[in-house]
Amino acid sequence: MSMIQRRHIALILALVVVVVAAAFFPDAAAAHGVAKRDAAFVQTINGPAIGPFLYLGAKHMVTGYDHLLFLVGVIFFLYRLKDVLLYVSLFTVGHSITLLAGVLGGIHANAYIIDAIIGLSVVYKAFENMGGFERVFGFRPNTRAAVMVFGLFHGFGLATKLQELTLSPNGLVTNIISFNVGVEIGQFMALTMILIALTYWRMHRGFLAHAFATNTALMTGGFILMGYQLTGYFTQ
């Protein structure tokens, strides 16, 4: 086995380890929510606080393993920058709508169910990347529509985390918009790193050879995330 092949296998195994750790160890899973220190701090804010909410939004996206796994699946086979920008924009529009509507509009949903659907989005995209829909069902769904729809659920996932906090109504609109902008900053940072890694990997023959295995790992991770959230729902 060549050094490059070993690196690719190590990458796949690392992905599985990260997802399993996130799903089964409480401290890792808590990374999806708002850290206790951050929560305690933002709940003391009374009035517009752009900086803290920018930071909180960026941190939430960078540490949001479920959001990142979905984005990995979305851009996995996108080779042109304009395609990456298109799909990421659809995802951004989707999660921005429900984030703002959820917090500012007071629209509530069960956090466990929403997060289970977010896990399902990872399963869906990995299954699509593996050509599963064509082989099993004989058709390919509209990927753009799917990314947009799942973006709505990802936004609701973000909203449920903020709804758990007691936020002052003074400056709330400014702060939530700042949080959303922070999410976009964090998303840009994370996507840049993911694209660099994928671009490097695509320069080697092993990319296509291990693409199926990598998406199998992604799909497995999505199922684990779904199981974790559904267990929380039925035992709450």
Residue pairs with C-beta under 8 A, 6 or more apart in sequence:
4 204
4 205
4 206
5 206
8 201
8 204
8 206
8 207
8 209
8 210
9 210
11 201
11 214
12 210
12 213
12 214
12 217
15 214
15 217
15 218
15 221
16 217
16 220
16 221
18 65
19 65
19 69
19 217
19 220
19 221
19 224
19 225
20 221
20 224
21 28
22 28
22 29
22 31
22 32
22 65
22 225
23 29
23 221
23 224
23 225
23 227
23 228
24 224
24 228
29 228
31 63
31 64
31 65
32 63
32 64
32 65
32 66
32 115
32 161
33 161
33 164
34 42
34 56
34 60
34 161
34 162
34 164
34 165
35 59
38 56
38 59
39 164
39 165
41 52
42 49
42 52
42 53
42 56
42 165
42 167
43 165
43 166
43 167
45 52
45 167
45 168
45 171
45 175
46 168
46 170
46 171
47 168
47 170
47 171
48 171
48 174
48 175
49 171
49 175
49 178
50 174
50 175
50 178
51 178
53 175
53 176
53 178
53 179
53 182
54 178
54 179
54 181
54 182
54 185
55 182
56 179
56 182
57 178
57 179
57 180
57 181
57 182
57 183
57 184
57 185
57 186
58 182
58 183
58 185
58 186
58 189
59 182
59 186
60 158
60 161
60 179
60 182
60 183
60 186
61 67
61 68
61 182
61 183
61 185
61 186
61 187
61 190
62 186
62 189
62 190
66 115
66 118
66 119
66 122
66 154
66 157
66 225
67 118
67 154
67 157
67 187
68 190
68 194
69 122
69 218
69 221
69 222
69 225
70 91
70 118
70 121
70 122
70 125
70 150
70 154
71 88
71 91
71 187
71 190
71 191
71 194
72 194
72 218
73 122
73 125
73 126
73 128
73 129
73 215
73 218
74 87
74 88
74 91
74 125
74 147
75 84
75 87
75 88
75 191
75 194
75 195
75 198
76 125
76 129
76 198
76 211
76 214
76 215
77 129
77 211
78 84
78 87
79 202
84 191
84 195
86 144
87 143
87 144
87 147
88 187
88 191
90 144
90 147
90 148
90 151
91 147
91 148
91 150
91 151
91 154
92 151
92 184
92 187
93 148
93 151
94 147
94 148
94 149
94 150
94 151
94 152
94 154
94 155
95 151
95 152
95 154
95 155
95 158
95 183
96 155
96 180
97 152
97 155
98 107
98 152
98 153
98 154
98 155
98 156
98 158
98 159
99 155
99 156
99 158
99 159
99 176
99 179
99 180
99 183
100 155
100 176
100 177
100 180
101 107
101 159
102 108
102 109
102 155
102 156
102 158
102 159
102 160
102 162
102 163
103 159
103 162
103 163
103 172
103 176
104 172
104 173
104 176
107 159
108 160
108 163
109 156
109 160
110 233
111 157
111 160
111 161
111 164
112 229
112 230
112 232
112 233
112 236
113 229
113 233
114 153
114 156
114 157
114 160
115 157
115 160
115 225
115 229
116 225
116 226
116 229
116 230
116 233
117 150
117 153
118 150
118 153
118 154
118 157
118 225
119 222
119 223
119 224
119 225
119 226
119 227
119 228
119 229
120 222
120 226
121 150
121 153
121 154
121 222
122 218
122 219
122 221
122 222
122 225
123 219
123 222
123 223
123 226
124 146
124 150
124 222
125 146
125 150
125 218
126 215
126 216
126 218
126 219
126 222
127 133
127 215
127 219
128 140
128 141
128 143
128 146
129 211
129 215
129 218
130 212
130 215
130 216
130 219
133 139
133 140
133 141
134 140
158 183
162 176
162 179
167 175
201 207
